[in-house]
């Protein structure tokens, strides 16, 4: 499905304050840098409502800022039923969130679901682990995984013609 010629990607983690907003910001920057920002709608959400309306975790913001990403304007929101219709790809950060998405998703949209790390090329991880209860070093690792996954995702979208007129 295209939205006025644009592809739409939703990144999902549990609370939408660490991993998924980081993925949203990273993907946006990659698209801007590649001159493709007008081709893709990027958003993020959480499977839970714990932090709705809150900004990203200060540790996630600090890790991102060190590498040139700005998360400060983002606010947490929860996945809605309409998201499964509106987005072409709904990418979870780990198996728990993917499982929740699969349970929430209408059958006709389940083909849109996946894991961000399926697109990774440098790291051999299958998921982006939740750094929330961990230290700042874990936020840096999470960011490295997300950068890898987003870079591979963008390359896959270009290779499959999703970003072409």
Protein Blocks (a to p, Z undefined) as FASTA:
>chain_A
ZZehiacdddddfkopmmmmmmmmmmmmmmmmnopmmmpccddddfbfklgoiacdfklm
mmmmmnopafklpccddddfklmmmpmbdcdfbfklmmmmmmmpcfklmmmgccfklmpm
kbccfbdcdfklmcfklmmmmmmmmmmmmmmmmmmmmmnopmgZZ
